[in-house]
Each structure stands twice: as structure tokens, then as C-alpha cells.
Amino acid sequence: MDFTNKGDSIYHEIQAVYARSVDGDLLHIAKDVNQRTGNAWPQIWEDLHAHLVDSCSPLLRDTGSVTSTWEPSISIPWVEEWVDPWASYENNPQSNSTSGYAWDAPSLTIKEYRRPGEKQVIGIIFLTPCQSSGVIDAKFRDWFTSLIISETWLGLAEIPRKSDGDGDRRYCRAITDIFEEKLRNISTDDQWHNGGREYFEDRIHFHTARMVRIEACLPAFPCKSSNPDKVAGPEPDQSEELALRRMAEFAEDVGKVYPPGIKVSIISDGQVFSDCIGVDDHTVDTYSKALMHTREKVLGPETEQTSIGFYSLRDLFFNNPTIRDSFEPKTVAHVEVPHFISTRLTDAAELSRKILIAGCQINPEALRAKIDGRDQSILALYKGFSKFMLEDLAKHPSTTGLTKKQCKKLSSKIAFEMISRNQAYSNLVELLFPLHLRLSIHAHRNNGPKFGIQLLSHETCKTVKSLEGGIPETSDLLHIPTPWHNCVFRFEGDHISYVTKAKVILDALRSKKWKGRWVEANSEHGGHFVFEPSKQMKQRRPSRHEAVHVRPKPRRFSSKQGDEVRPCLQRRRSKPVDDIDLTHHRSSSTPWINERPNVLRRTSTYDAKPKKPTTVPKADFNSPSMRQKLMNMSREEIMRAFTEFITWRY
């Protein structure tokens, strides 16, 4: 979406993030705006090398951990090509346009860093606006750029290729086949077979060519919804466990065909949106800790070979002790975080949101202009978020006293803020995980850079819309709902799981048509509901088009010759009374007609719901044995049996 290219954050100032060798060979470019860095690298290295020699920088040696910052002169040709004199004025209308190019044009900065234990050097090239802008604190800009070059995942760039090309391509095809079969979500405008599959193979080819573990990232598992009609509680249950098991099975399948395997880093976005979706920050922290225990139950204790990892927003910013200690909270004190509903905030989560906004936020005016301009893709996203938030916050205390119009207005404001934060979070993931395969729980066209996945399997987890008919009404969805907006139930003795809204389950239990209970989490499974199979599930109705056993029509014949010809019914010989079995009328588990060939059923073309069949008596109702059997039958069953008896006999 092109609106993301406009903004005043540091993300939009960054022109390139790269990895180079000590000798100046360009190893990898993570972000290259308009392909400028790759084309200009020979000139960049010539000037950069001269600067490093003059300053006797340790970056020219292959040992030591050091940071170097350099602001090249504006007279360098490749710098003049990047610095647009109108860029400052466009992002900064308040600046004085008459003061001249030398004052209003942004300056270019190159910062490099070599991590401990690595020989390669990580560099970042970014433009800084003129001093009159005042949008971002200079100290915060220095801290955030240091965060990027110290934490971005470019460590694999220094590993040389090891395969001959054909072998790693076979690995790519095998892994892609597994993803397509096991995990891929098919969207309505899916482009997987129109370039998406090739893009996917190219992303993992970087790893297979070096025979290293494939790295993937998945922003997901924020927290349980605040709507009690959707979930059974605020902590992870069996739905999260099923999702983690599915990801673990996918990683296991990849490991069978590619020995280094794959690791999926789950980046929780709970702290990004918690204040928008009506969830307290400490509830998000509790959910994340419980989710770690669920991961240990599925995979065991975390090791270097664990296929699933977890990160929170705070982990991305403050995992490095050096970066954490050098941060000054006052540098983002002026950043405002909009809050539209009442939730309890924590200082740590609020600080992380301020850093995210200052570092990666898009321009809100540009986003609003796209929505007002009826841009189809963004407008559809905006309407989808608005509808979702209207439903998700229906039971929140902040909305219970509002009118329907006020709720719609509130959900629209929250939807706008969520789109803005979602894109900011995506920008941050792009900077910190440049070599990762990017997965998403949302529907995408699957042609890159993101690929949609199904967290819950269609084979072992069915989506239920209703339980009113006595039999679960399932639906085949292209995208199975997420665990944090639903809950799971099972039937006793059945291995299939069913996912639905909590309201569907609670309404079924209140109606007395179903018997069930909540099962707490234990060492074997997560918390879920368990139902006893209903009478309708035990007694499966046959389809109207199924074959049934119907008694033959009465044979017509004529009287003796000379008499008036008239149709007559041939009377059949009845069987003894002892052969009659009417006890099945009292049983609740009686098989239906297609399982009992001696059962007769009368059907009609207008009867959509066939009546329960009965066994036709084949003896006189006056016999003592028959009367004894009739005493155990209800009035309705007696009348039905008598009617069929008369029809059969006469």
C-alpha cells in the first residue's frame, strides 16, 4: 500500500540497512529505497573507506565491537542524488522555504556497527531533516538507529554459500510443497500460482543455499478477546494449544526433508493493540506468560533447537542490555498515544507504544486522505476493522451506555488507529527481521512479502456456526478463526475438535438440549468444553434420497369370468404374535430405517422431515401377548402402530 511510503518517523528516514565485509564487499541489503544503495555502493565504499582510514577506525579490522557515525559532505555526487531539496518542505510545511537549499535540505548520515563475535559490519544510511522540523528528538534518533544496527537479523549474511545450486533448490521445492499442503491459507484473490510460489522459494533459498536453519516470523497471539461472547476466559486454552501443535508439526515435517529445520518466531502484538481492543496491559502480560507454559507443554523446555520462539514488543526494544541502559524515556515524552476506551495501562507497555509510534508510525493525514479518496484496498481494510471492533467491543463497559450510532463512530476511530499501528508494527518487523520468511494470520494474496496461514487445521478442527439443531452446524471457511477470538469443545469419545464462539456453547447449555461441562487445563490438554453426544447425533437421520425398504403395493386381480371386473386387495398371511418386537419404541438409541430392513416408513413428496418409523404389528391387537406389549407403549406410539396395522391389513 503506497500510503506507507509517507511519514515523519525514523523508518521513513532510513534509506538502507546493509551488511558488508571488512574489505568492503556488500553482502546483503535489507532495505534499499529505490535500489540506490546497490547501484551506488562502489562510490559509497570509496568515500567511506577514506573516512575510516583518516579516523583510524577499528571497523577496518575484523575484531572488536565498535560503532562509527559519519556524515558525508553534501558535495559527494551520490549524496546529492539522494537528498531531495523538496523532501524537507513536503514533510515539514512549517519550515522556511525561502531560506535556501543549504538550510532546508536534510543531511545524510551513515552509521556502522560490528557485533561481538561477528566479522561482518552492519550499516544504516538515513536522512535527517533540518533542525527546524522538531518532529523527532535527536537523541532518540541516535538511539533508535543504534537499536536497528545492533538487533537486526543479518548475522546469516556473512555465511558463504555451501551448496551447488541444484541441491538447495530441491530443498526449496520440498519445503514449499509442505507449506502449500499443510499451512497455506487460500484467499479470495490468491496469487500463489501467479508468482507467489516462486517468491516463497526465493525467500527460503537464502537459507538453504547456506544450509542453515530457516527463520520465519509470525505476528500473532496477542491476548484473548475482551468479549465474553467469544472466549471462555482471559488465559490460553486448548485453541492456542492446537495452534502451537500445528506450527510444531509443520516444523517437524520441514525437518524431515531439510535437516537444519525451521524456526518460527512468534512476535506477540498484544501490547501494540491492547488499549484499542479493551484489554488491560497486565492481562496481556499474564496471557503471554501462560502461553510460554503452553509452548513448554507442546515442545518441552526451550533450547537452541526449539522450533517456536516468542517475542513481545518490549523484547524487541529492550532485550539488549546495552540498548536498554542507553535509552532515555524523556526523548519520547512528547509522543501522544490515542486512547479511545478505558483500560488499565502499565508504564512499560505505554513506553513501548511511544517508541513504536516515534520510530515507525505512518503519516495519519496520508492515511485519512486515502480513506476519504475512496481507495478500494484501504477502504475495504478500514471497513473491515470498523465492523470487527464494533462486534468485539459490544460487551465492553465503555460501550454499554452508548447508542448504536455512537458505537459505530467509536469503532471507526479505533479502526483508524489500529490500521496505523498495524502498519507501524509491520515496519518495525521489516527492519528487525529482514531475512525472515514473513507469515501472517490474515488473508493475503500470497505473492509476497507476507503469506497467510491457517493456525487451526481443517482436518482436526471444525468451525461450528450453531448447535440449535442437535447436530453441530459446521461451515467450510477459507480462513479458520483465530484461537484468541474463539474457544474449543469436543464430544466424549471423539477426537475431532470444534471451534466456535463461547456464546454458541453457553446458549446450548442453557437450552437443556445439550449436556456439557468445562474441563480445566492439565498436563495433557488445554481447557475446553466437553459435550455428551445428543440424541440427534446418535440417531442420524437418513437423507430423503436414501434407499428405504417399502412394502410392495397390493396386487390387483379380477373376479371370475362373467362377473363385474373390480380391483381387490389380496390379504396376506400374518405371522405369529411371538415374532413381534415393539420394545425398540422405548429406546433412545434405535437405529434408523436404513439400518433395519423390517422397518416401514410412509413418505410423501411434501414431507421435508420424515417421521420416526415404527415396526408394523403383524397380529391381532386382541391377543394377550400383544396387550402386554402395548402397555409399555405411549399413546402416540400406540396410535401410530394401530394406524399402520389397519393400513397393512385392510
SEKE-724217 format. One record per residue (C-alpha): residue in one letter; x, y, z. Coordinates in Angstrom, 3 decimals. Layout:
A  X  Y  Z;
...
***
This chain:
M  0.000  0.000  0.000;
D  1.610  3.192  -1.159;
F  0.446  5.323  1.785;
T  3.106  3.679  3.940;
N  5.852  5.472  1.989;
K  4.902  8.763  3.620;
G  5.637  9.578  7.205;
D  7.746  11.547  9.651;
S  9.096  8.599  11.630;
I  12.647  7.281  11.582;
Y  11.555  4.318  9.465;
H  10.811  6.717  6.621;
E  14.173  8.437  7.070;
I  16.097  5.160  6.694;
Q  17.303  4.665  3.146;
A  19.202  1.395  3.553;
V  20.259  -1.267  6.053;
Y  23.142  -3.384  4.807;
A  25.830  -5.883  5.775;
R  29.376  -5.650  4.411;
S  32.664  -7.422  4.932;
V  35.681  -5.754  6.484;
D  37.123  -5.404  2.982;
G  34.061  -3.527  1.759;
D  32.235  -6.292  -0.123;
L  28.482  -5.751  0.043;
L  26.979  -8.946  1.499;
H  23.297  -8.118  1.786;
I  20.922  -5.146  1.624;
A  17.896  -5.419  3.917;
K  16.202  -2.186  2.912;
D  17.156  -0.249  -0.181;
V  14.847  2.628  -1.122;
N  14.612  2.885  -4.914;
Q  17.597  0.495  -5.264;
R  20.009  3.342  -4.593;
T  22.478  1.619  -2.278;
G  23.287  -1.290  -4.569;
N  23.880  0.954  -7.558;
A  25.975  3.496  -5.651;
W  27.889  1.104  -3.400;
P  31.284  1.431  -5.183;
Q  31.225  5.193  -4.652;
I  29.849  4.803  -1.121;
W  32.653  2.433  -0.130;
E  35.348  4.604  -1.678;
D  34.295  7.626  0.363;
L  33.509  5.559  3.463;
H  36.872  3.788  3.345;
A  38.683  7.097  3.105;
H  36.814  8.344  6.160;
L  37.615  5.198  8.157;
V  41.307  5.415  7.253;
D  41.516  9.051  8.275;
S  39.817  8.329  11.609;
C  41.805  5.096  12.198;
S  38.512  3.312  12.803;
P  38.591  -0.232  14.267;
L  35.917  -1.157  11.718;
L  38.749  -1.713  9.240;
R  39.897  -4.645  11.387;
D  37.986  -7.910  11.897;
T  37.991  -7.798  15.701;
G  36.324  -5.691  18.316;
S  32.843  -4.262  18.803;
V  32.565  -0.619  17.811;
T  30.122  1.925  16.412;
S  31.102  4.626  13.940;
T  28.977  7.510  12.668;
W  29.810  9.570  9.598;
E  28.063  12.492  7.898;
P  29.443  12.766  4.360;
S  29.746  16.098  2.627;
I  26.829  17.329  0.527;
S  29.175  17.713  -2.449;
I  29.505  13.967  -2.965;
P  27.551  13.042  -6.148;
W  25.751  10.013  -4.707;
V  24.659  12.066  -1.713;
E  23.258  14.857  -3.902;
E  21.214  12.236  -5.784;
W  19.550  11.109  -2.553;
V  18.965  14.461  -0.889;
D  15.800  15.944  -2.351;
P  15.517  19.653  -1.507;
W  11.726  19.364  -1.644;
A  11.527  16.384  0.732;
S  12.077  18.537  3.783;
Y  9.381  21.002  2.777;
E  6.851  18.263  1.969;
N  7.208  16.631  5.376;
N  7.714  19.960  7.117;
P  5.388  22.649  5.708;
Q  6.273  24.954  8.604;
S  9.900  25.209  7.514;
N  11.075  28.405  5.836;
S  11.191  27.653  2.110;
T  12.967  30.933  1.358;
S  15.987  30.167  3.493;
G  17.679  28.221  0.722;
Y  18.765  24.686  -0.160;
A  21.693  24.554  2.245;
W  19.477  25.102  5.264;
D  16.239  23.245  4.402;
A  17.682  20.126  2.765;
P  18.064  17.094  5.036;
S  21.515  15.729  5.752;
L  22.726  12.191  5.182;
T  24.194  10.011  7.915;
I  25.915  6.620  7.750;
K  26.251  4.608  10.940;
E  28.027  1.260  11.159;
Y  28.419  -1.329  13.893;
R  30.218  -4.644  14.319;
R  28.690  -7.041  16.802;
P  30.740  -9.172  19.196;
G  31.754  -12.451  17.572;
E  30.977  -11.316  14.006;
K  33.363  -10.281  11.273;
Q  30.784  -8.508  9.143;
V  29.783  -4.886  9.663;
I  26.135  -3.784  9.819;
G  25.428  -0.324  8.419;
I  22.474  2.020  8.164;
I  22.023  5.032  5.883;
F  19.380  7.568  6.866;
L  18.310  11.099  6.106;
T  17.798  13.576  8.933;
P  15.515  16.562  8.383;
C  16.521  20.139  9.046;
Q  16.683  21.327  12.645;
S  13.533  23.405  12.292;
S  11.371  20.287  11.987;
G  11.455  19.258  15.646;
V  9.418  16.131  14.913;
I  11.873  13.620  16.406;
D  14.311  14.143  19.236;
A  17.923  13.880  18.024;
K  18.903  11.644  20.938;
F  16.021  9.307  20.202;
R  17.062  9.129  16.529;
D  20.572  8.147  17.568;
W  19.223  5.506  19.999;
F  16.737  4.019  17.515;
T  19.265  3.717  14.678;
S  21.677  2.057  17.113;
L  18.881  -0.355  18.033;
I  18.372  -1.309  14.382;
I  22.015  -1.999  13.510;
S  22.594  -3.923  16.739;
E  19.411  -6.054  16.710;
T  18.534  -6.567  13.033;
W  18.815  -10.242  11.999;
L  21.598  -10.017  9.403;
G  24.012  -12.412  11.052;
L  23.463  -15.042  8.354;
A  24.723  -12.708  5.634;
E  28.383  -13.464  6.404;
I  27.914  -17.231  5.976;
P  29.064  -18.236  2.470;
R  27.016  -20.396  0.155;
K  27.722  -24.103  0.551;
S  25.537  -25.899  -1.994;
D  25.910  -26.270  -5.723;
G  22.526  -24.731  -6.523;
D  20.539  -27.761  -7.654;
G  20.525  -29.383  -4.220;
D  19.271  -26.366  -2.298;
R  16.607  -25.738  -4.939;
R  15.284  -29.242  -4.328;
Y  15.072  -28.387  -0.646;
C  13.179  -25.218  -1.546;
R  10.617  -27.082  -3.624;
A  10.092  -29.744  -0.955;
I  9.621  -27.152  1.820;
T  7.297  -25.095  -0.354;
D  5.183  -28.182  -1.059;
I  4.838  -28.819  2.673;
F  3.801  -25.220  3.299;
E  1.281  -25.301  0.467;
E  -0.279  -28.535  1.691;
K  -0.161  -28.051  5.461;
L  -0.254  -24.373  6.315;
R  -1.138  -22.008  3.460;
N  -4.374  -20.066  3.647;
I  -6.150  -19.566  0.316;
S  -7.567  -16.058  -0.100;
T  -10.268  -14.927  -2.494;
D  -7.683  -13.167  -4.701;
D  -4.923  -15.701  -4.217;
Q  -1.808  -15.217  -6.375;
W  0.174  -18.185  -5.104;
H  0.380  -19.755  -8.551;
N  0.995  -16.396  -10.227;
G  4.420  -15.648  -8.816;
G  3.749  -16.222  -5.126;
R  5.255  -19.703  -5.000;
E  8.426  -18.505  -6.744;
Y  8.741  -15.605  -4.272;
F  8.338  -18.048  -1.373;
E  11.076  -20.324  -2.733;
D  13.429  -17.375  -3.216;
R  12.979  -16.297  0.407;
I  13.913  -19.687  1.813;
H  16.647  -20.201  -0.805;
F  18.824  -17.706  1.087;
H  18.901  -20.217  3.963;
T  19.036  -23.481  2.018;
A  21.962  -22.208  -0.084;
R  23.937  -21.847  3.153;
M  22.477  -24.981  4.780;
V  21.340  -23.045  7.853;
R  18.060  -23.135  9.722;
I  15.224  -21.283  8.008;
E  13.946  -18.335  10.021;
A  10.283  -17.286  9.862;
C  8.312  -14.732  11.877;
L  4.604  -14.579  12.691;
P  2.968  -11.589  14.409;
A  0.185  -13.307  16.362;
F  -1.128  -14.469  19.758;
P  -1.867  -11.004  21.218;
C  -4.339  -11.899  24.018;
K  -7.838  -13.238  24.479;
S  -10.688  -11.021  23.321;
S  -12.406  -8.820  25.896;
N  -15.817  -10.001  24.630;
P  -17.210  -12.799  26.881;
D  -19.422  -13.944  23.990;
K  -16.306  -15.035  22.105;
V  -13.949  -16.647  24.606;
A  -14.204  -18.684  27.786;
G  -11.650  -16.636  29.733;
P  -8.554  -14.413  29.545;
E  -5.943  -17.203  29.570;
P  -4.844  -19.556  26.769;
D  -6.915  -22.717  26.358;
Q  -6.919  -25.689  24.025;
S  -7.380  -23.484  20.958;
E  -3.914  -21.972  21.496;
E  -2.531  -25.430  22.161;
L  -3.945  -26.753  18.892;
A  -2.428  -23.806  17.015;
L  1.007  -24.327  18.570;
R  0.863  -28.055  17.857;
R  0.054  -27.305  14.233;
M  3.067  -24.991  13.942;
A  5.244  -27.600  15.662;
E  4.037  -30.319  13.270;
F  4.833  -28.083  10.314;
A  8.351  -27.516  11.646;
E  8.739  -31.258  12.209;
D  7.674  -32.018  8.622;
V  10.178  -29.473  7.310;
G  12.915  -31.044  9.432;
K  12.283  -34.427  7.809;
V  13.179  -33.091  4.337;
Y  15.630  -30.339  5.356;
P  17.988  -31.321  8.210;
P  18.694  -27.792  9.568;
G  14.915  -27.361  10.006;
I  12.916  -24.172  10.534;
K  12.179  -21.904  13.470;
V  9.042  -19.746  13.675;
S  9.437  -16.660  15.863;
I  6.004  -15.630  17.151;
I  6.005  -11.873  17.766;
S  3.118  -11.061  20.065;
D  1.323  -7.845  19.136;
G  -0.747  -7.736  22.326;
Q  0.989  -4.643  23.701;
V  0.538  -2.912  20.349;
F  -3.280  -3.075  20.355;
S  -4.338  -3.899  23.933;
D  -5.620  -0.386  24.696;
C  -7.587  -0.421  21.418;
I  -9.318  -3.773  21.951;
G  -10.290  -3.139  25.568;
V  -7.757  -5.398  27.321;
D  -5.653  -4.273  30.294;
D  -1.883  -4.350  29.822;
H  -1.303  -6.656  32.795;
T  -3.825  -9.107  31.285;
V  -1.667  -9.248  28.166;
D  1.397  -9.992  30.294;
T  -0.456  -12.808  32.100;
Y  -1.595  -14.282  28.783;
S  1.958  -14.213  27.398;
K  3.391  -15.987  30.445;
A  0.704  -18.675  30.296;
L  1.377  -19.090  26.581;
M  5.016  -19.836  27.362;
H  3.885  -22.679  29.634;
T  1.672  -23.987  26.825;
R  4.672  -23.941  24.490;
E  6.702  -25.940  27.011;
K  3.874  -28.476  27.279;
V  3.837  -28.893  23.495;
L  7.583  -28.780  22.774;
G  9.279  -29.216  26.120;
P  11.822  -26.834  27.671;
E  13.229  -24.196  25.328;
T  16.603  -24.978  23.763;
E  18.623  -23.783  20.779;
Q  16.765  -26.330  18.639;
T  13.261  -25.288  19.717;
S  11.159  -24.684  16.627;
I  8.911  -21.987  18.137;
G  10.127  -18.813  19.827;
F  8.307  -15.875  21.412;
Y  8.943  -12.123  21.438;
S  6.905  -9.247  22.794;
L  7.038  -5.611  21.748;
R  9.131  -4.808  24.810;
D  11.519  -7.669  23.984;
L  12.210  -6.141  20.573;
F  13.260  -2.855  22.152;
F  14.980  -3.836  25.390;
N  16.412  -7.359  25.069;
N  19.912  -5.931  24.604;
P  21.206  -4.650  27.975;
T  23.395  -2.005  26.320;
I  20.493  -0.633  24.300;
R  18.212  -0.773  27.335;
D  20.610  1.131  29.573;
S  21.261  3.850  26.992;
F  17.595  4.730  26.465;
E  16.240  7.985  27.899;
P  12.422  7.965  28.377;
K  12.267  11.762  28.152;
T  13.141  11.547  24.440;
V  9.624  10.196  23.718;
A  7.755  12.047  26.457;
H  6.138  14.325  23.864;
V  4.700  11.414  21.837;
E  0.945  11.087  22.231;
V  -0.744  7.672  22.148;
P  -4.512  7.959  21.421;
H  -6.746  6.020  23.829;
F  -10.447  5.745  22.959;
I  -11.698  3.278  25.592;
S  -10.965  2.783  29.243;
T  -8.255  0.221  30.078;
R  -5.606  -0.088  32.761;
L  -2.199  0.800  31.323;
T  1.272  -0.124  32.513;
D  4.260  2.184  32.164;
A  6.311  -0.443  30.337;
A  3.648  -1.133  27.688;
E  2.871  2.559  27.192;
L  6.564  3.345  26.747;
S  6.864  0.603  24.117;
R  3.909  2.046  22.207;
K  5.505  5.514  22.237;
I  8.762  4.112  20.851;
L  6.822  2.271  18.133;
I  4.955  5.418  17.092;
A  8.042  7.644  17.090;
G  10.140  5.062  15.273;
C  7.822  3.565  12.646;
Q  4.466  5.409  12.532;
I  2.977  6.355  9.167;
N  1.568  9.783  8.382;
P  -2.047  9.870  9.683;
E  -3.017  12.608  7.211;
A  -1.859  10.429  4.311;
L  -3.925  7.508  5.601;
R  -7.003  9.710  6.081;
A  -6.611  11.096  2.563;
K  -6.619  7.568  1.135;
I  -9.772  6.666  3.041;
D  -11.557  9.887  2.074;
G  -10.390  9.384  -1.512;
R  -12.190  6.006  -1.595;
D  -9.056  3.972  -2.221;
Q  -10.519  0.484  -2.637;
S  -7.928  -1.612  -0.802;
I  -7.538  0.724  2.169;
L  -11.250  1.488  2.375;
A  -12.052  -2.230  2.498;
L  -9.489  -2.669  5.262;
Y  -10.924  0.281  7.174;
K  -14.498  -1.017  6.925;
G  -13.390  -4.496  7.943;
F  -11.621  -3.184  11.053;
S  -14.626  -0.993  11.929;
K  -17.059  -3.899  11.708;
F  -14.761  -6.161  13.689;
M  -14.251  -3.639  16.505;
L  -17.990  -2.935  16.683;
E  -18.546  -6.634  17.354;
D  -15.532  -7.157  19.600;
L  -16.353  -4.248  21.942;
A  -20.097  -4.935  22.127;
K  -19.900  -6.100  25.762;
H  -17.143  -3.760  26.942;
P  -18.085  -1.407  29.818;
S  -17.002  1.600  27.740;
T  -19.663  0.890  25.099;
T  -22.614  -0.459  27.097;
G  -24.102  3.001  27.651;
L  -23.609  4.255  24.079;
T  -26.165  4.398  21.308;
K  -25.709  2.403  18.130;
K  -24.562  5.495  16.249;
Q  -22.043  6.372  18.949;
C  -20.676  2.812  18.931;
K  -20.169  2.965  15.174;
K  -18.353  6.268  15.458;
L  -16.138  4.910  18.210;
S  -15.324  1.730  16.293;
S  -14.355  3.816  13.247;
K  -11.882  5.851  15.314;
I  -10.381  2.709  16.789;
A  -10.184  1.079  13.341;
F  -8.213  4.047  12.021;
E  -5.785  3.853  14.941;
M  -5.383  0.081  14.587;
I  -4.537  0.360  10.875;
S  -1.935  2.986  11.688;
R  -0.358  0.918  14.471;
N  -0.535  -2.274  12.451;
Q  1.486  -0.692  9.667;
A  3.961  0.752  12.179;
Y  4.414  -2.713  13.660;
S  4.894  -4.169  10.187;
N  7.584  -1.546  9.501;
L  9.388  -2.494  12.710;
V  9.305  -6.201  11.826;
E  10.692  -5.362  8.391;
L  13.685  -3.585  9.952;
L  14.462  -6.180  12.632;
F  13.669  -9.400  10.723;
P  14.862  -8.668  7.161;
L  15.866  -12.246  6.284;
H  12.858  -13.951  7.876;
L  10.046  -15.567  5.957;
R  7.063  -13.404  6.915;
L  3.873  -15.272  7.823;
S  0.518  -13.761  8.730;
I  -2.780  -14.896  10.249;
H  -4.648  -12.522  7.921;
A  -5.683  -13.240  4.357;
H  -3.072  -12.120  1.816;
R  -2.677  -12.547  -1.900;
N  0.265  -14.843  -1.132;
N  2.597  -13.264  -3.664;
G  4.908  -11.715  -1.055;
P  6.253  -10.375  1.139;
K  3.627  -11.876  3.516;
F  1.934  -15.249  3.285;
G  -1.322  -16.119  5.028;
I  -1.526  -19.293  7.100;
Q  -4.193  -21.343  8.877;
L  -3.395  -21.741  12.550;
L  -6.052  -24.433  13.023;
S  -6.304  -27.469  10.793;
H  -9.454  -28.205  8.779;
E  -8.853  -31.912  9.315;
T  -8.829  -31.945  13.111;
C  -10.722  -28.750  13.944;
K  -14.147  -27.931  12.541;
T  -15.770  -24.496  12.646;
V  -19.270  -24.525  14.153;
K  -21.903  -21.877  13.472;
S  -24.763  -23.228  15.589;
L  -25.813  -26.016  17.958;
E  -29.560  -25.395  17.810;
G  -30.486  -28.408  15.684;
G  -28.981  -31.017  17.970;
I  -26.169  -31.606  15.468;
P  -23.216  -29.160  15.104;
E  -23.754  -26.991  12.050;
T  -20.279  -26.709  10.565;
S  -19.094  -24.342  7.865;
D  -16.199  -24.643  5.424;
L  -14.341  -21.356  5.737;
L  -11.343  -20.272  3.704;
H  -9.810  -18.861  6.869;
I  -10.443  -20.664  10.156;
P  -10.999  -18.227  13.046;
T  -8.109  -17.389  15.343;
P  -7.735  -19.035  18.790;
W  -7.903  -15.757  20.716;
H  -11.399  -14.950  19.405;
N  -12.958  -18.397  19.936;
C  -12.983  -21.429  22.205;
V  -12.920  -25.180  21.649;
F  -15.303  -28.014  22.542;
R  -15.345  -31.753  21.949;
F  -17.735  -34.660  22.211;
E  -16.972  -37.506  24.564;
G  -15.164  -40.261  22.743;
D  -14.478  -38.108  19.648;
H  -11.015  -36.914  18.568;
I  -12.366  -34.042  16.439;
S  -12.229  -30.555  17.961;
Y  -14.825  -27.898  17.228;
V  -14.102  -24.178  17.392;
T  -16.871  -21.626  17.881;
K  -17.874  -18.572  19.877;
A  -18.432  -19.012  23.594;
K  -21.983  -17.696  23.235;
V  -22.925  -20.630  20.989;
I  -21.774  -23.087  23.654;
L  -23.347  -21.258  26.589;
D  -26.688  -20.865  24.795;
A  -26.714  -24.593  24.024;
L  -26.089  -25.467  27.676;
R  -28.813  -23.095  28.892;
S  -31.343  -24.593  26.474;
K  -31.093  -28.012  28.238;
K  -30.788  -29.684  24.829;
W  -27.133  -30.394  25.475;
K  -25.259  -31.742  28.462;
G  -21.719  -30.491  28.852;
R  -19.081  -29.133  31.184;
W  -15.865  -27.152  31.221;
V  -12.651  -29.193  31.576;
E  -9.747  -27.377  33.190;
A  -6.302  -27.469  31.620;
N  -3.896  -30.179  32.728;
S  -0.634  -31.713  31.591;
E  -2.315  -33.448  28.636;
H  -4.621  -30.808  27.159;
G  -5.717  -27.206  27.475;
G  -9.022  -26.012  28.887;
H  -12.076  -26.787  26.738;
F  -15.760  -27.721  26.835;
V  -16.930  -31.343  26.606;
F  -20.414  -32.335  25.415;
E  -22.313  -35.588  25.614;
P  -23.476  -36.642  22.135;
S  -27.092  -35.575  21.637;
K  -29.947  -37.933  20.760;
Q  -29.956  -36.499  17.242;
M  -26.257  -37.350  16.839;
K  -26.875  -40.934  17.990;
Q  -29.856  -41.293  15.670;
R  -28.585  -39.960  12.384;
R  -31.459  -39.189  10.016;
P  -31.207  -40.651  6.531;
S  -31.390  -38.347  3.572;
R  -34.701  -38.127  1.721;
H  -32.884  -39.553  -1.282;
E  -31.528  -42.603  0.535;
A  -32.980  -46.018  -0.342;
V  -35.572  -47.285  2.142;
H  -37.403  -50.601  2.434;
V  -41.028  -50.086  1.465;
R  -43.649  -52.828  1.428;
P  -44.855  -53.769  -2.067;
K  -48.072  -52.350  -3.406;
P  -51.143  -54.614  -3.049;
R  -51.655  -56.874  -6.062;
R  -54.791  -56.172  -8.074;
F  -56.787  -59.028  -9.654;
S  -60.193  -59.662  -11.274;
S  -63.084  -61.866  -10.135;
K  -64.303  -64.891  -12.030;
Q  -65.153  -64.566  -15.686;
G  -68.629  -63.229  -16.247;
D  -68.775  -61.210  -13.083;
E  -68.176  -57.474  -12.955;
V  -64.488  -56.760  -13.039;
R  -63.370  -54.886  -9.905;
P  -59.999  -54.373  -8.167;
C  -59.452  -56.218  -4.913;
L  -56.709  -56.339  -2.284;
Q  -55.046  -59.640  -1.604;
R  -54.915  -60.405  2.097;
R  -51.522  -61.527  3.368;
R  -50.934  -64.342  5.810;
S  -49.970  -62.966  9.201;
K  -47.051  -64.260  11.299;
P  -47.315  -65.493  14.891;
V  -47.618  -62.968  17.680;
D  -44.311  -64.010  19.257;
D  -42.374  -62.638  16.273;
I  -43.445  -59.071  17.057;
D  -40.811  -56.793  18.611;
L  -42.041  -53.407  19.772;
T  -39.520  -52.781  22.543;
H  -37.410  -50.500  20.344;
H  -40.046  -47.772  20.771;
R  -38.719  -47.158  24.285;
S  -35.038  -46.963  23.290;
S  -33.257  -43.682  22.629;
S  -30.531  -45.304  20.528;
T  -32.744  -47.048  17.972;
P  -31.086  -47.245  14.535;
W  -32.887  -45.524  11.699;
I  -34.714  -47.064  8.807;
N  -31.750  -47.697  6.532;
E  -30.242  -49.904  9.264;
R  -33.398  -52.011  9.914;
P  -34.846  -53.633  6.792;
N  -38.006  -54.754  8.629;
V  -38.988  -51.170  9.419;
L  -41.537  -49.494  7.186;
R  -41.891  -45.790  6.590;
R  -44.557  -43.789  4.819;
T  -43.118  -40.799  2.964;
S  -44.551  -38.057  0.820;
T  -43.059  -35.509  -1.535;
Y  -44.054  -32.636  0.741;
D  -42.669  -34.126  3.986;
A  -39.257  -32.466  4.440;
K  -38.643  -34.088  7.820;
P  -39.503  -37.822  7.752;
K  -41.299  -39.139  10.797;
K  -39.775  -41.659  13.134;
P  -40.528  -45.119  11.728;
T  -42.210  -47.866  13.683;
T  -42.462  -51.633  13.307;
V  -45.786  -52.696  11.824;
P  -47.601  -55.191  14.071;
K  -48.356  -58.449  12.354;
A  -51.002  -59.927  14.728;
D  -54.357  -59.139  16.237;
F  -54.482  -56.391  18.859;
N  -56.826  -58.554  20.975;
S  -54.212  -61.212  21.787;
P  -52.942  -61.255  25.432;
S  -49.285  -61.028  24.450;
M  -49.993  -58.003  22.254;
R  -51.879  -56.228  25.020;
Q  -48.929  -56.746  27.353;
K  -46.603  -55.131  24.830;
L  -48.982  -52.251  24.235;
M  -48.996  -51.405  27.944;
N  -45.339  -50.360  27.648;
M  -46.035  -48.009  24.719;
S  -47.042  -44.372  24.854;
R  -50.360  -43.146  23.498;
E  -48.731  -41.661  20.419;
E  -46.844  -44.860  19.641;
I  -49.983  -46.953  20.044;
M  -51.957  -44.737  17.642;
R  -49.169  -44.820  15.078;
A  -48.845  -48.597  15.298;
F  -52.619  -49.070  15.098;
T  -52.867  -46.839  12.013;
E  -50.154  -48.775  10.218;
F  -51.756  -52.050  11.265;
I  -55.099  -51.042  9.721;
T  -53.387  -49.829  6.563;
W  -51.492  -53.085  6.233;
R  -54.414  -55.383  6.996;
Y  -57.177  -53.735  5.005;
***
